[in-house]
């Protein structure tokens, strides 16, 4: 069978019915999430767990509440833009087999759960800690409120790891961007699963750093993706064509 006849009679690529503009749009949403997240965090300088009440006084009592709240709103906008990227990923990968679809949907639930924890616990607790500190609440109480934000963040990284691993499994099964989405997602998930343990020695930010690099790469992969190409590797495609 010739290559041309195989292309006409063979299986259709799993992503050919998704227009390229959707891939690009989802990739831009993913990249915008990181950009807004970095801008928002740079305006807040939140107190860490290891700094204790001294960090609360330096960051919250003596900080600019208007600037910190503005940074929080920018960060929230970034998380809102993350949602359509998560939904598209669940639609774009995990389409060839039932197992891959299962993995993709699990990833979507983990990703949405991560955003939900951030909105429901992380952001409100952080804003409450800043406001309470500016209103004269004792430092120990503010420290306790801020710790709710911190521990919610530590646990949310496990959900983020679940998302990365699920996307990786779906991508490997579908043969879509197996190097970055697939194996890169596996490595990212391992680091994120270890983040709560790393938090005990003040190294939890490594998980977020590794994930940010992977997520930026994911956005680039989405922007550069060309729908309609077979998802399997070139060697496998050549063998089938022959």
C-alpha positions as CSV (number, residue, x, y, z in Angstrom):
1,X,0.0,0.0,0.0
2,X,1.4,3.4,-1.0
3,X,1.7,6.3,1.4
4,X,-1.0,8.2,-0.4
5,X,-3.5,5.4,-0.3
6,X,-2.7,4.7,3.4
7,X,-3.4,8.4,4.2
8,X,-6.7,8.2,2.4
9,X,-7.9,4.9,3.9
10,X,-6.1,4.9,7.2
11,X,-7.2,6.3,10.6
12,X,-7.8,10.0,10.8
13,X,-5.5,11.9,13.2
14,X,-7.2,12.3,16.5
15,X,-6.8,16.1,16.5
16,X,-7.7,17.0,13.0
17,X,-11.2,18.2,13.9
18,X,-9.8,20.9,16.3
19,X,-9.0,24.1,14.3
20,X,-5.5,25.4,14.7
21,X,-6.8,28.7,16.0
22,X,-8.2,26.8,19.1
23,X,-4.8,25.3,19.7
24,X,-3.2,28.8,19.5
25,X,-5.8,30.4,21.7
26,X,-5.5,27.7,24.4
27,X,-1.7,28.1,24.3
28,X,-1.9,31.9,24.7
29,X,-4.3,31.4,27.6
30,X,-1.7,29.1,29.2
31,X,1.1,31.5,28.7
32,X,-1.0,34.5,29.9
33,X,-1.6,32.6,33.1
34,X,2.1,32.5,33.9
35,X,2.7,36.1,33.0
36,X,-0.2,37.4,35.1
37,X,0.8,35.1,38.0
38,X,4.3,36.5,38.0
39,X,3.1,40.1,37.9
40,X,0.6,39.5,40.7
41,X,3.1,37.7,43.0
42,X,5.7,40.5,42.4
43,X,3.2,43.0,43.8
44,X,2.4,41.0,46.9
45,X,5.6,39.6,48.5
46,X,3.6,37.3,50.8
47,X,5.0,36.2,54.2
48,X,6.4,32.7,54.3
49,X,5.9,30.0,57.0
50,X,9.6,30.1,58.1
51,X,9.6,33.8,58.7
52,X,7.1,33.6,61.5
53,X,5.5,36.8,63.0
54,X,8.5,38.8,61.9
55,X,7.6,38.1,58.3
56,X,4.0,39.1,58.9
57,X,5.1,42.4,60.3
58,X,7.5,43.1,57.4
59,X,5.2,42.0,54.6
60,X,1.7,42.8,55.9
61,X,1.8,45.4,58.6
62,X,4.4,47.6,56.9
63,X,3.3,46.7,53.4
64,X,1.1,48.6,50.9
65,X,-2.3,47.0,51.1
66,X,-3.6,48.7,47.9
67,X,-0.6,47.3,45.9
68,X,-1.0,43.8,47.4
69,X,-4.7,43.7,46.7
70,X,-4.1,44.9,43.1
71,X,-1.5,42.1,42.8
72,X,-4.0,39.6,44.1
73,X,-6.6,40.7,41.5
74,X,-4.0,40.3,38.7
75,X,-3.2,36.8,40.0
76,X,-6.9,35.9,40.1
77,X,-7.2,37.0,36.4
78,X,-4.4,34.6,35.6
79,X,-6.2,31.7,37.2
80,X,-9.4,32.6,35.3
81,X,-7.4,32.3,32.1
82,X,-6.0,29.0,33.2
83,X,-9.5,27.4,33.2
84,X,-10.1,27.4,29.4
85,X,-6.6,26.1,28.9
86,X,-7.4,23.2,31.2
87,X,-10.7,22.5,29.4
88,X,-9.0,22.5,26.0
89,X,-6.3,20.1,27.2
90,X,-9.0,17.7,28.3
91,X,-10.5,18.0,24.8
92,X,-7.4,17.8,22.8
93,X,-5.6,14.9,24.4
94,X,-7.1,11.6,25.5
95,X,-9.2,11.0,22.5
96,X,-7.9,7.8,20.9
97,X,-8.7,5.2,23.7
98,X,-11.0,5.1,26.6
99,X,-8.1,4.9,29.0
100,X,-6.6,8.1,27.5
101,X,-10.0,9.8,27.8
102,X,-10.2,8.7,31.4
103,X,-6.8,10.2,32.1
104,X,-7.7,13.5,30.4
105,X,-10.9,13.9,32.3
106,X,-9.1,13.1,35.6
107,X,-6.6,15.8,34.7
108,X,-9.3,18.3,34.1
109,X,-10.9,17.5,37.5
110,X,-7.5,17.9,39.3
111,X,-6.8,21.1,37.5
112,X,-10.2,22.6,38.3
113,X,-9.7,21.4,41.9
114,X,-6.4,23.3,42.1
115,X,-8.0,26.5,40.9
116,X,-11.0,26.0,43.2
117,X,-8.7,25.6,46.3
118,X,-6.9,28.7,45.3
119,X,-10.1,30.7,45.0
120,X,-11.8,29.2,48.0
121,X,-9.0,29.1,50.5
122,X,-5.7,30.6,49.3
123,X,-6.7,34.0,48.0
124,X,-9.4,34.8,50.7
125,X,-7.1,33.7,53.6
126,X,-4.2,35.8,52.2
127,X,-6.4,38.8,51.7
128,X,-7.9,38.4,55.2
129,X,-4.4,38.2,56.7
130,X,-3.3,41.4,55.0
131,X,-6.5,43.3,56.0
132,X,-6.3,42.1,59.6
133,X,-2.7,43.1,59.9
134,X,-3.4,46.6,58.6
135,X,-6.3,46.9,61.1
136,X,-4.1,46.1,64.1
137,X,-4.9,42.5,64.8
138,X,-2.1,40.8,66.9
139,X,0.7,39.2,64.9
140,X,0.1,35.7,66.2
141,X,-3.5,35.7,65.0
142,X,-2.5,37.1,61.6
143,X,0.2,34.4,61.4
144,X,-2.4,31.7,62.0
145,X,-4.7,33.2,59.3
146,X,-1.8,33.3,56.8
147,X,-0.9,29.7,57.6
148,X,-4.3,28.7,56.2
149,X,-3.3,30.2,52.9
150,X,0.1,28.5,53.0
151,X,-1.1,25.0,53.9
152,X,-3.9,25.2,51.3
153,X,-1.2,26.1,48.8
154,X,1.0,23.1,49.8
155,X,-1.9,20.7,49.4
156,X,-3.1,22.2,46.2
157,X,0.3,21.3,44.6
158,X,-0.8,17.6,44.9
159,X,-3.8,18.4,42.8
160,X,-1.5,20.2,40.3
161,X,0.7,17.1,40.2
162,X,-2.4,15.0,39.5
163,X,-3.2,17.2,36.6
164,X,0.3,17.0,35.2
165,X,0.4,13.3,35.5
166,X,-3.0,12.8,33.9
167,X,-2.1,15.0,31.0
168,X,1.1,13.1,30.6
169,X,-0.6,9.7,30.5
170,X,-3.2,10.9,28.0
171,X,-0.5,12.5,25.8
172,X,1.6,9.3,25.8
173,X,-1.4,7.2,24.9
174,X,-2.5,9.5,22.1
175,X,1.1,10.1,20.9
176,X,0.7,13.9,21.1
177,X,3.8,15.9,22.1
178,X,5.0,12.8,24.0
179,X,8.4,14.4,24.9
180,X,7.1,17.6,26.6
181,X,3.5,16.9,27.5
182,X,4.2,13.2,28.1
183,X,7.5,12.6,29.8
184,X,7.9,16.2,30.9
185,X,4.6,15.9,32.6
186,X,5.7,12.8,34.4
187,X,8.8,14.5,35.8
188,X,6.8,17.6,36.8
189,X,4.2,15.5,38.6
190,X,6.9,13.7,40.6
191,X,8.3,17.0,41.8
192,X,4.9,18.3,42.7
193,X,3.9,15.2,44.6
194,X,7.0,15.8,46.7
195,X,6.3,19.5,47.3
196,X,4.5,19.0,50.7
197,X,7.5,17.1,52.0
198,X,9.9,19.8,50.6
199,X,7.7,22.3,52.5
200,X,9.0,21.0,55.8
201,X,12.5,22.2,54.8
202,X,11.3,25.4,53.1
203,X,12.0,24.1,49.6
204,X,8.4,23.8,48.4
205,X,8.8,26.4,45.7
206,X,10.8,24.0,43.6
207,X,7.6,22.3,42.7
208,X,6.0,25.5,41.5
209,X,9.2,26.4,39.6
210,X,9.3,23.1,37.7
211,X,5.6,23.2,37.0
212,X,5.9,26.8,35.6
213,X,8.6,25.8,33.2
214,X,6.6,22.8,32.1
215,X,3.4,24.9,31.7
216,X,5.2,27.5,29.6
217,X,6.5,24.7,27.4
218,X,3.0,23.3,27.2
219,X,1.7,26.7,26.0
220,X,4.4,26.8,23.4
221,X,3.5,23.3,22.2
222,X,-0.1,24.2,21.9
223,X,0.7,27.4,19.9
224,X,3.0,25.5,17.5
225,X,0.9,22.4,17.1
226,X,-0.3,21.6,13.6
227,X,-3.6,19.6,13.8
228,X,-4.1,16.9,11.2
229,X,-0.7,15.2,11.7
230,X,-0.7,11.7,12.9
231,X,0.0,11.6,16.6
232,X,2.2,8.5,16.5
233,X,5.9,8.8,16.2
234,X,7.5,9.0,12.7
235,X,9.0,5.5,12.8
236,X,5.7,3.9,13.7
237,X,3.9,5.9,10.9
238,X,6.5,4.9,8.3
239,X,6.1,1.2,9.3
240,X,2.3,1.4,9.0
241,X,2.6,3.2,5.6
242,X,5.0,0.6,4.3
